[in-house]
Amino acid sequence: MHESWHTNYNSIKEEIERFEQMENGHKNHFFDVHTIENIFDFFSDKFQFDKAERVLQIGMHQHPYATSLKIKQAIVLIEKGEDQAAIHLLEELKSLEQSNPEVFLNLGLVYLRNNRINDALICFNNALDSAFEDRDEILLDIAINLNQEEAFVHTISFLEQEINNYPDSESLLFELAYAYDKEYNLDKGLETYLKVIDINPFSENAWYNLGILHIKNCDYEAANNCYDYTLALNPRHGEALFNKANNMVNLDRCQEAIDIYIDYISYGYEEILPYHYIADCYERIGDIEMALRFYRLATKTDPAYMPVWLNYLACLINHQFKKESVKAGKLAIKYHPDFGEFWYLYGRALLLNKKYDKAYKAFEEAFEDDPESLRNFHEIYQLIMVETPAKQRGRQLQAWLKKYPDSPAVHFILATYYIKDSRNVKKAAIHFEKAMQNDPGSFDLLIDLIPELDGPIDRSPILRSILYKYLIHDDGPF
């Protein structure tokens, strides 16, 4: 917002009609500078920038030296994205009009948009220093634009210095609270939103944002109260409905969350996320039939939305829906063929159906997508151990090593093979050290996947020394 004054149409109706006569080629008229400004502001406020620019051209032709019209010209350049031309014009005006706050304000805004933060801050300070009337409006323009550019620290700096001069300004307090929120200063954000609400208890946005801060503060009941106030003021406030439903999940009140998600859908808002979250809620409360109904609905609503496929497939696999899990896995891969996690879940579905060869190929695809995934290669290892004759297992694992010589996952599994099956500690140590060098954080996962390794590693001096050498805990080396 470059100008905060809104033109009253009735007061300049005749002047607008005269301008439109000129537009239509019927008459030529003369306008004084003030009238040109008023007509320009009228069209700008209605976002009719083409007309605003044309009336300005008339004004510049009739008053070529009018500084106030040159400022308007700079605003037009900013709106058209011609920032460098606007900067050039405003810098010229600054040298001529050293006490005009509009020059400094608009120059600061265009500097800010071009990431010239320090130059912008200097201009904003000059704008405030030279302002007498409407100083609070200039301050609000500065705060809004700083927040829009995510310069929240600077918003706080400006407003903390000035807010005592405008303690009843709802708009300034709102921008300050918003900046506190974004800087994660929760206490000051909560305090400032409450000040906004004291001034205007009917501010639905203040109640809504206050609810968000309470969630960040893990005060879910207080957040619900805020969302209730928001919805009392505006029952169709989509974000408040959706956030309240999410908040009910935080409180483990899934059935209430489901009801609110359905309310959200009933107002015509986008369906994919609530369908997904309703399915998750039903799964949490153990109603798997309803969970699958909504997972199916969500995947049909938007097959490109990946997260719902992940939960849908996991639900099918965890509850051993054998045929549907394979069918859903194929569909997920059809829509997302390059996403390795779907190949992994498809492989798990195939294992449920004892289709081991196909499962092996699916896990190959998953591992190729992420050659450092110990979880994925463990699935391959398990299939090798089940499906491959004992004499060929080592050769098959060596073939994987040849293909992925730097993969810590392959080295972890080779170490496992040499510990459990080949009982060759020296070879196990070589691979165990290479794995631990590159990915010590996966050791815990290795033990989770293959808990019987814990004892042999602990009993072997060489393996234990490698473990102690690389394994790091929160309080330092193991």
C-alpha positions as CSV (number, residue, x, y, z in Angstrom):
1,M,0.0,0.0,0.0
2,H,1.7,3.2,-1.2
3,E,-1.1,5.6,-0.1
4,S,-3.6,5.2,2.6
5,W,-6.0,7.9,1.8
6,H,-9.2,6.7,0.0
7,T,-11.0,9.0,-2.3
8,N,-14.7,9.7,-1.8
9,Y,-16.3,9.1,-5.1
10,N,-19.2,11.6,-4.6
11,S,-16.8,14.5,-4.0
12,I,-15.1,14.1,-7.3
13,K,-17.8,12.5,-9.4
14,E,-18.0,15.5,-11.8
15,E,-14.2,15.5,-12.2
16,I,-14.2,11.8,-13.1
17,E,-16.9,12.4,-15.6
18,R,-14.8,15.2,-17.2
19,F,-11.9,12.8,-17.4
20,E,-14.0,10.1,-19.1
21,Q,-15.2,12.7,-21.6
22,M,-11.5,13.3,-22.4
23,E,-11.0,9.5,-22.6
24,N,-13.8,9.3,-25.2
25,G,-12.4,12.1,-27.2
26,H,-15.4,14.4,-26.7
27,K,-13.7,17.3,-24.9
28,N,-10.4,18.6,-23.6
29,H,-10.4,19.7,-19.9
30,F,-7.9,21.3,-17.6
31,F,-7.4,19.8,-14.1
32,D,-5.5,21.2,-11.2
33,V,-2.9,19.1,-9.5
34,H,-5.1,18.3,-6.6
35,T,-7.9,17.0,-8.8
36,I,-5.5,14.8,-10.8
37,E,-4.3,13.3,-7.5
38,N,-7.8,12.6,-6.4
39,I,-8.8,10.9,-9.6
40,F,-5.6,8.9,-9.6
41,D,-6.2,7.7,-6.0
42,F,-9.8,6.8,-6.9
43,F,-8.8,4.5,-9.7
44,S,-5.8,3.1,-7.8
45,D,-8.0,2.2,-4.9
46,K,-10.2,0.3,-7.3
47,F,-7.1,-1.4,-8.8
48,Q,-7.8,0.2,-12.2
49,F,-4.2,1.0,-12.8
50,D,-4.5,1.6,-16.5
51,K,-7.0,4.4,-16.0
52,A,-4.9,5.7,-13.1
53,E,-1.9,5.8,-15.4
54,R,-3.8,7.6,-18.1
55,V,-5.1,10.3,-15.8
56,L,-1.6,10.8,-14.5
57,Q,-0.3,11.2,-18.1
58,I,-2.8,14.0,-18.5
59,G,-1.7,15.6,-15.3
60,M,2.0,15.3,-16.2
61,H,1.3,17.0,-19.5
62,Q,-0.6,19.8,-17.9
63,H,1.8,20.1,-14.8
64,P,5.2,18.8,-15.9
65,Y,7.0,20.1,-12.7
66,A,4.5,18.9,-10.1
67,T,6.4,16.9,-7.5
68,S,3.3,15.2,-6.1
69,L,2.5,13.9,-9.6
70,K,6.0,12.6,-10.1
71,I,5.5,10.6,-6.9
72,K,2.4,9.1,-8.4
73,Q,4.4,8.3,-11.5
74,A,6.9,6.4,-9.3
75,I,4.0,4.5,-7.7
76,V,2.8,3.5,-11.2
77,L,6.3,2.3,-12.1
78,I,6.4,0.2,-8.9
79,E,3.0,-1.4,-9.6
80,K,4.2,-2.3,-13.1
81,G,7.4,-3.9,-11.7
82,E,9.7,-1.3,-13.3
83,D,11.6,-0.9,-10.0
84,Q,14.9,0.5,-11.4
85,A,13.0,3.3,-13.2
86,A,11.0,4.0,-10.0
87,I,14.2,4.1,-7.9
88,H,15.8,6.5,-10.4
89,L,12.8,8.8,-10.3
90,L,12.4,8.7,-6.5
91,E,16.1,9.3,-5.9
92,E,15.9,12.4,-8.1
93,L,12.8,13.6,-6.1
94,K,14.6,12.9,-2.8
95,S,17.3,15.4,-3.7
96,L,14.6,18.0,-4.4
97,E,12.1,17.1,-1.7
98,Q,14.1,16.4,1.4
99,S,11.1,16.7,3.7
100,N,8.5,14.8,1.8
101,P,7.6,11.6,3.6
102,E,5.9,10.1,0.6
103,V,9.1,10.2,-1.4
104,F,11.0,8.5,1.4
105,L,8.3,5.9,2.0
106,N,7.9,4.8,-1.6
107,L,11.7,4.8,-2.2
108,G,12.0,2.6,1.0
109,L,9.3,0.2,-0.3
110,V,11.0,-0.3,-3.7
111,Y,14.4,-0.6,-2.0
112,L,12.9,-3.3,0.3
113,R,11.5,-5.2,-2.6
114,N,14.9,-5.3,-4.2
115,N,16.6,-6.5,-1.0
116,R,18.4,-3.3,-0.3
117,I,17.4,-3.6,3.4
118,N,19.7,-1.0,4.9
119,D,18.8,1.6,2.3
120,A,15.1,0.9,2.9
121,L,15.4,1.3,6.7
122,I,17.1,4.7,6.2
123,C,14.3,5.8,4.0
124,F,11.7,4.6,6.4
125,N,13.3,6.5,9.3
126,N,13.4,9.6,7.1
127,A,9.8,9.2,6.2
128,L,8.8,9.0,9.9
129,D,11.1,11.9,10.8
130,S,9.6,14.2,8.1
131,A,5.9,13.2,8.7
132,F,3.5,15.4,10.7
133,E,0.1,14.3,9.6
134,D,-0.8,10.6,9.1
135,R,2.4,9.5,10.8
136,D,0.6,6.4,12.0
137,E,-0.5,5.5,8.5
138,I,3.1,5.8,7.2
139,L,4.2,3.6,10.1
140,L,1.6,1.1,9.2
141,D,2.7,1.0,5.6
142,I,6.2,0.4,6.8
143,A,5.2,-2.4,9.1
144,I,2.9,-4.1,6.5
145,N,5.6,-4.1,3.9
146,L,8.4,-5.3,6.3
147,N,6.2,-8.2,7.3
148,Q,5.3,-9.0,3.7
149,E,9.1,-9.2,3.0
150,E,9.6,-11.3,6.1
151,A,11.8,-8.7,7.7
152,F,10.1,-9.3,11.0
153,V,13.0,-8.2,13.2
154,H,12.8,-4.8,11.6
155,T,9.0,-4.6,12.0
156,I,9.5,-5.2,15.7
157,S,12.2,-2.6,16.0
158,F,10.1,0.1,14.3
159,L,6.9,-0.7,16.2
160,E,8.4,-1.2,19.6
161,Q,9.8,2.3,19.4
162,E,6.6,3.8,18.3
163,I,3.7,1.8,19.7
164,N,3.4,3.8,22.9
165,N,2.5,6.8,20.7
166,Y,-0.5,4.8,19.3
167,P,-1.6,2.5,22.0
168,D,-5.1,2.1,20.6
169,S,-4.1,1.4,17.0
170,E,-5.5,-2.0,16.3
171,S,-3.7,-2.2,12.9
172,L,-0.2,-1.4,14.3
173,L,-0.7,-3.8,17.2
174,F,-1.8,-6.6,14.8
175,E,1.3,-6.2,12.7
176,L,3.5,-6.2,15.8
177,A,1.8,-9.3,17.1
178,Y,2.3,-11.0,13.7
179,A,6.0,-10.2,13.7
180,Y,6.4,-11.5,17.2
181,D,4.7,-14.7,16.1
182,K,7.0,-15.2,13.1
183,E,10.0,-14.6,15.3
184,Y,8.7,-17.2,17.7
185,N,8.4,-14.7,20.6
186,L,5.3,-16.4,21.8
187,D,4.8,-14.6,25.1
188,K,4.9,-11.1,23.5
189,G,2.8,-12.3,20.6
190,L,0.1,-13.6,22.9
191,E,0.2,-10.4,25.0
192,T,0.0,-8.2,21.9
193,Y,-2.9,-10.1,20.2
194,L,-4.8,-9.8,23.5
195,K,-4.3,-6.0,23.3
196,V,-5.8,-6.1,19.8
197,I,-8.8,-8.1,21.1
198,D,-9.2,-5.6,24.0
199,I,-9.6,-2.9,21.3
200,N,-11.7,-4.9,19.0
201,P,-13.3,-8.1,20.4
202,F,-14.8,-8.8,17.0
203,S,-11.5,-9.2,15.2
204,E,-11.8,-12.7,13.8
205,N,-8.2,-12.6,12.5
206,A,-6.8,-11.7,15.9
207,W,-8.7,-14.5,17.6
208,Y,-7.6,-16.9,14.8
209,N,-3.9,-15.9,15.1
210,L,-4.1,-16.1,18.9
211,G,-5.2,-19.7,18.5
212,I,-2.2,-20.4,16.3
213,L,0.1,-19.0,19.0
214,H,-1.6,-21.1,21.7
215,I,-1.0,-24.2,19.5
216,K,2.7,-23.3,19.2
217,N,2.7,-23.0,23.0
218,C,1.1,-26.4,23.2
219,D,-1.9,-25.0,25.0
220,Y,-4.5,-26.8,22.9
221,E,-7.6,-26.1,25.0
222,A,-6.8,-22.3,24.9
223,A,-6.4,-22.6,21.1
224,N,-9.8,-24.3,20.9
225,N,-11.4,-21.4,22.8
226,C,-9.9,-19.0,20.3
227,Y,-11.1,-20.9,17.3
228,D,-14.6,-21.0,18.9
229,Y,-14.6,-17.2,19.1
230,T,-13.4,-17.0,15.5
231,L,-16.1,-19.3,14.3
232,A,-18.7,-17.5,16.4
233,L,-17.8,-14.3,14.5
234,N,-17.5,-16.1,11.1
235,P,-18.9,-19.7,11.0
236,R,-17.4,-20.1,7.5
237,H,-13.8,-19.3,8.5
238,G,-12.1,-22.2,6.8
239,E,-8.7,-21.9,8.4
240,A,-10.3,-21.8,11.9
241,L,-12.4,-24.9,11.2
242,F,-9.5,-26.8,9.7
243,N,-7.1,-25.8,12.5
244,K,-9.7,-26.7,15.2
245,A,-10.1,-30.1,13.7
246,N,-6.3,-30.6,13.7
247,N,-6.2,-29.4,17.2
248,M,-8.8,-32.0,18.3
249,V,-6.4,-34.6,16.9
250,N,-3.7,-33.2,19.1
251,L,-6.1,-33.6,22.1
252,D,-6.8,-37.2,21.0
253,R,-10.5,-36.3,20.3
254,C,-10.6,-37.9,16.9
255,Q,-14.4,-38.3,16.6
256,E,-14.9,-34.6,17.2
257,A,-12.1,-33.9,14.7
258,I,-13.9,-35.9,12.1
259,D,-17.1,-34.0,12.6
260,I,-15.3,-30.7,12.2
261,Y,-13.5,-31.9,9.1
262,I,-16.9,-32.8,7.6
263,D,-18.2,-29.3,8.5
264,Y,-15.2,-27.9,6.7
265,I,-16.0,-29.9,3.6
266,S,-19.7,-28.9,3.7
267,Y,-18.7,-25.3,3.2
268,G,-17.2,-26.2,-0.2
269,Y,-13.5,-26.0,0.8
270,E,-10.9,-28.3,-0.9
271,E,-11.6,-31.9,0.0
272,I,-8.3,-33.8,-0.3
273,L,-6.7,-32.9,3.0
274,P,-9.8,-33.4,5.2
275,Y,-10.5,-36.7,3.5
276,H,-6.9,-37.8,4.3
277,Y,-7.1,-36.6,7.9
278,I,-10.5,-38.2,8.4
279,A,-9.0,-41.5,7.3
280,D,-6.1,-41.0,9.7
281,C,-8.6,-40.3,12.5
282,Y,-10.6,-43.4,11.9
283,E,-7.4,-45.5,11.8
284,R,-6.4,-44.0,15.1
285,I,-9.6,-45.0,16.8
286,G,-9.5,-48.5,15.2
287,D,-12.3,-48.2,12.7
288,I,-10.3,-49.6,9.8
289,E,-13.2,-50.0,7.5
290,M,-14.1,-46.3,7.6
291,A,-10.4,-45.4,7.4
292,L,-10.0,-47.3,4.2
293,R,-13.2,-45.8,2.8
294,F,-11.8,-42.3,3.2
295,Y,-8.3,-43.3,2.0
296,R,-9.9,-44.6,-1.2
297,L,-12.0,-41.4,-1.5
298,A,-8.9,-39.3,-1.1
299,T,-6.8,-41.2,-3.6
300,K,-9.6,-40.9,-6.2
301,T,-10.1,-37.2,-5.4
302,D,-6.5,-36.3,-6.1
303,P,-4.2,-39.2,-7.3
304,A,-1.2,-36.8,-7.5
305,Y,-1.3,-36.2,-3.7
306,M,1.4,-38.5,-2.4
307,P,1.0,-38.4,1.4
308,V,-2.4,-40.1,1.3
309,W,-1.0,-43.0,-0.8
310,L,1.7,-43.5,1.9
311,N,-0.8,-43.8,4.7
312,Y,-3.3,-45.8,2.6
313,L,-0.7,-48.4,1.7
314,A,0.7,-48.6,5.2
315,C,-2.8,-49.2,6.6
316,L,-3.5,-51.9,4.0
317,I,-0.2,-53.7,4.8
318,N,-0.4,-53.3,8.5
319,H,-3.9,-54.8,8.5
320,Q,-3.1,-57.4,5.9
321,F,-5.5,-56.5,3.2
322,K,-3.5,-58.6,0.7
323,K,-5.2,-58.1,-2.6
324,E,-6.1,-54.4,-2.1
325,S,-2.5,-53.6,-1.0
326,V,-1.1,-54.9,-4.2
327,K,-3.7,-53.1,-6.3
328,A,-3.1,-49.8,-4.4
329,G,0.6,-50.3,-4.7
330,K,0.4,-50.6,-8.5
331,L,-1.8,-47.5,-8.7
332,A,0.6,-45.5,-6.5
333,I,3.5,-46.4,-8.7
334,K,1.4,-45.6,-11.8
335,Y,1.0,-42.0,-10.6
336,H,4.4,-41.7,-8.9
337,P,6.8,-44.1,-10.7
338,D,10.0,-42.3,-9.5
339,F,9.2,-42.2,-5.8
340,G,11.1,-45.0,-4.1
341,E,8.9,-45.2,-1.0
342,F,6.0,-46.5,-3.1
343,W,8.2,-49.2,-4.5
344,Y,9.2,-50.2,-0.9
345,L,5.5,-50.4,0.2
346,Y,4.6,-52.2,-3.0
347,G,7.3,-54.7,-2.2
348,R,5.8,-55.2,1.3
349,A,2.4,-55.8,-0.2
350,L,3.9,-58.4,-2.6
351,L,5.5,-60.1,0.4
352,L,2.1,-60.4,2.1
353,N,1.0,-62.2,-1.1
354,K,4.1,-64.4,-1.1
355,K,5.1,-63.1,-4.5
356,Y,8.8,-63.1,-3.6
357,D,10.4,-62.5,-7.1
358,K,8.2,-59.5,-7.7
359,A,8.9,-58.2,-4.2
360,Y,12.6,-58.5,-4.8
361,K,12.3,-56.4,-8.0
362,A,10.2,-53.8,-6.1
363,F,12.8,-53.5,-3.3
364,E,15.5,-53.2,-6.0
365,E,13.7,-50.2,-7.4
366,A,13.3,-48.7,-3.9
367,F,17.0,-49.2,-3.1
368,E,18.1,-47.7,-6.4
369,D,16.1,-44.6,-5.5
370,D,18.0,-44.4,-2.1
371,P,21.2,-46.5,-2.1
372,E,21.9,-45.6,1.5
373,S,18.6,-47.0,2.9
374,L,19.5,-49.8,5.3
375,R,15.8,-50.6,5.7
376,N,15.4,-51.2,1.9
377,F,18.5,-53.3,1.6
378,H,17.6,-55.3,4.6
379,E,14.4,-56.4,2.7
380,I,16.6,-57.5,-0.2
381,Y,18.9,-59.3,2.3
382,Q,16.0,-61.2,3.8
383,L,14.8,-62.3,0.4
384,I,18.3,-63.4,-0.5
385,M,18.5,-65.5,2.7
386,V,15.1,-67.1,2.0
387,E,15.2,-67.6,-1.8
388,T,18.9,-68.1,-2.6
389,P,20.8,-71.3,-2.0
390,A,23.3,-70.9,0.8
391,K,26.4,-71.2,-1.4
392,Q,25.2,-68.4,-3.7
393,R,24.2,-65.8,-1.0
394,G,27.7,-64.4,-0.6
395,R,28.2,-64.0,-4.3
396,Q,24.9,-62.3,-4.7
397,L,25.7,-59.8,-1.9
398,Q,29.1,-59.2,-3.5
399,A,27.4,-58.4,-6.7
400,W,25.4,-55.7,-4.8
401,L,28.7,-54.4,-3.4
402,K,30.2,-54.1,-6.8
403,K,27.2,-52.1,-7.9
404,Y,27.1,-49.9,-4.8
405,P,30.7,-49.9,-3.4
406,D,30.1,-46.8,-1.2
407,S,26.8,-47.7,0.2
408,P,26.9,-48.1,4.0
409,A,23.7,-50.1,3.9
410,V,25.4,-52.7,1.7
411,H,28.4,-52.8,4.0
412,F,26.2,-53.2,7.1
413,I,24.4,-56.2,5.5
414,L,27.7,-57.8,4.3
415,A,29.0,-57.4,7.9
416,T,25.8,-59.1,9.0
417,Y,26.2,-61.9,6.6
418,Y,29.8,-62.5,7.7
419,I,28.9,-62.4,11.4
420,K,25.8,-64.7,11.2
421,D,26.2,-66.9,8.2
422,S,29.9,-67.1,7.2
423,R,31.2,-66.5,10.7
424,N,34.2,-64.7,9.3
425,V,34.9,-61.9,11.8
426,K,37.8,-60.4,9.9
427,K,35.7,-59.9,6.8
428,A,32.8,-58.7,8.9
429,A,35.1,-56.1,10.6
430,I,36.2,-54.7,7.2
431,H,32.6,-54.1,6.1
432,F,31.5,-53.0,9.6
433,E,34.1,-50.3,9.8
434,K,33.3,-49.0,6.3
435,A,29.6,-48.8,7.3
436,M,30.3,-47.1,10.6
437,Q,32.7,-44.6,9.0
438,N,30.0,-43.4,6.6
439,D,26.8,-43.8,8.6
440,P,27.2,-44.5,12.3
441,G,23.7,-43.2,12.9
442,S,22.2,-46.3,11.2
443,F,23.7,-48.7,13.8
444,D,20.7,-48.5,16.0
445,L,18.4,-49.3,13.1
446,L,20.6,-52.3,12.2
447,I,20.1,-53.7,15.8
448,D,16.4,-53.0,15.6
449,L,16.2,-54.9,12.3
450,I,18.5,-57.7,13.3
451,P,18.6,-57.8,17.2
452,E,20.6,-61.0,17.2
453,L,23.7,-59.0,16.1
454,D,23.9,-57.2,19.4
455,G,25.5,-60.2,21.3
456,P,28.2,-61.2,18.7
457,I,29.3,-57.6,18.2
458,D,29.6,-57.0,21.9
459,R,31.5,-60.3,22.4
460,S,34.0,-59.6,19.5
461,P,36.9,-57.4,20.6
462,I,37.5,-56.2,17.1
463,L,33.9,-55.4,16.3
464,R,33.3,-53.8,19.7
465,S,36.4,-51.6,19.2
466,I,35.0,-50.4,15.8
467,L,31.7,-49.7,17.4
468,Y,33.2,-47.6,20.3
469,K,35.4,-45.8,17.8
470,Y,32.5,-44.4,15.7
471,L,29.3,-44.6,17.7
472,I,28.4,-41.1,19.1
473,H,25.7,-40.6,21.8
474,D,24.2,-37.4,22.9
475,D,26.7,-37.1,25.8
476,G,29.7,-37.8,23.6
477,P,31.5,-41.0,22.3
478,F,30.0,-44.3,23.4
